[in-house]
């Protein structure tokens, strides 16, 4: 669930990375959160998550970034990890056309499970291998636009495009959270509300929200 503190303008978001194995999801997260890069491929087993704190225009944002396994045998576990997500980053390898086609399956699944409330970013990773590109920029950007997603090109190796990707996604999640809050306050008593509607907490209350990360 996303949490927002009215007094301190605190936002807690959950973001999930999805995509085939070997497209570089873990490398992107490690580069973003810890500024590390390892040439050797690290296979993620099931899922892991890291936190990143940001300050965007005076708004404090904490993102729990869930890095999921891309192997087919873990695919069925996907819903466990992406439920209640505010944002999803769908990663493909620009040298691997099949990994781009798989992103389309993930988008369909996310839209079916989470509707329009989840902010989507589609990411073409490994632009350091541009000469081996098999997914055209035009095709990728056209597809992203058709599903209401933003498209980014990144390279964990060169540390390119990653800060921009997460900053843009964070801003979109803030906008969506604020919209949901206004909708909720204008329809109080109607019973309508998103499953991931923002939890508004008064900073001055001594009680803290309990529970884990998601």
Residue pairs with C-beta under 8 A, 6 or more apart in sequence:
1 12
1 14
1 84
1 196
1 199
1 214
2 11
2 12
2 13
2 14
2 86
2 173
2 177
2 196
2 198
2 199
3 10
3 11
3 12
3 198
3 199
3 201
3 209
4 10
4 11
4 12
4 177
4 181
4 198
4 199
4 200
4 201
5 200
5 201
5 202
5 203
6 200
6 201
6 202
6 203
7 202
7 203
7 204
8 60
8 203
9 58
9 59
9 60
10 59
10 60
10 61
10 62
10 203
11 59
11 60
11 61
11 62
11 173
11 174
11 177
11 198
12 61
12 62
12 64
13 61
13 62
13 63
13 64
13 86
13 87
13 170
13 173
13 177
14 63
14 64
14 66
14 84
14 85
14 86
14 87
14 213
14 214
15 63
15 64
15 65
15 66
15 85
15 86
15 87
15 88
15 89
15 169
15 173
16 65
16 66
16 68
16 81
16 82
16 85
16 87
16 88
16 89
17 25
17 28
17 29
17 65
17 66
17 67
17 68
17 88
17 89
17 90
17 91
18 25
18 68
18 78
18 82
18 88
18 89
18 90
18 91
18 103
18 106
18 110
19 25
19 70
19 90
19 91
19 92
19 99
19 102
19 103
19 106
20 70
20 92
20 93
20 96
20 98
20 99
20 102
21 43
21 69
21 70
21 71
22 41
22 70
22 93
22 99
23 70
23 91
23 92
23 93
23 96
23 99
23 125
23 126
24 91
24 93
24 125
24 126
24 156
25 44
25 67
25 68
25 70
25 89
25 91
26 42
26 44
26 67
27 37
27 38
27 42
27 125
27 156
27 157
28 89
28 91
28 123
28 125
28 154
28 156
28 162
29 50
29 65
29 67
30 36
30 37
30 38
30 50
30 156
31 37
31 156
31 159
31 162
32 52
32 65
32 162
32 163
32 166
33 50
33 51
33 52
33 65
34 50
35 159
37 156
37 157
37 159
39 157
43 69
43 71
44 67
44 68
44 69
44 70
45 69
45 74
46 68
46 69
46 74
46 77
47 66
47 67
47 68
47 69
47 77
47 81
48 66
48 67
49 64
49 65
49 66
49 67
49 213
50 64
50 65
50 67
51 62
51 63
51 64
51 65
52 62
52 63
52 65
52 166
53 60
53 61
53 62
53 63
54 60
54 61
54 62
54 63
54 166
54 167
54 170
55 61
56 167
56 170
56 171
56 174
59 174
61 170
61 173
61 174
63 87
63 166
63 170
64 213
64 214
66 81
66 82
66 85
66 214
68 74
68 77
68 78
68 81
68 82
69 77
78 106
78 109
79 113
82 88
82 110
82 113
82 114
83 113
83 114
83 214
84 195
84 196
84 214
85 114
85 118
85 196
86 117
86 118
86 119
86 173
86 176
86 177
86 196
87 118
87 119
87 120
87 121
87 169
87 170
87 172
87 173
88 106
88 110
88 114
88 118
88 119
88 120
88 121
89 121
89 123
89 165
89 169
90 103
90 106
90 107
90 110
90 120
90 121
90 122
90 123
90 149
91 99
91 103
91 123
91 125
92 99
92 100
92 102
92 103
92 122
92 123
92 124
92 125
92 135
92 140
93 99
93 124
93 125
93 126
94 124
94 125
94 126
94 127
94 129
94 130
94 132
94 133
94 134
94 135
94 153
95 126
95 129
95 132
95 133
95 134
96 134
96 135
97 134
97 135
100 124
100 135
100 139
100 140
103 122
104 143
107 120
107 122
107 147
107 149
110 118
110 120
111 147
114 196
116 148
117 176
117 180
117 194
117 195
117 196
118 196
119 169
119 172
119 173
119 176
120 147
120 148
120 149
120 150
121 149
121 150
121 151
121 152
121 165
121 168
121 169
122 140
122 143
122 144
122 147
122 149
122 150
122 151
122 152
123 151
123 152
123 153
123 154
123 165
124 135
124 137
124 140
124 151
124 152
124 153
124 154
125 153
125 154
125 155
125 156
126 155
126 156
126 157
127 153
127 154
127 155
127 158
127 160
127 161
128 155
128 157
128 158
128 160
137 153
140 151
141 151
144 150
144 151
145 151
150 168
150 169
150 172
152 161
152 164
152 165
152 168
153 160
153 161
154 160
154 161
154 162
154 165
155 161
156 162
177 198
178 198
180 194
180 196
180 197
180 198
181 197
181 198
181 200
184 193
184 194
184 197
184 198
187 193
199 209
201 209
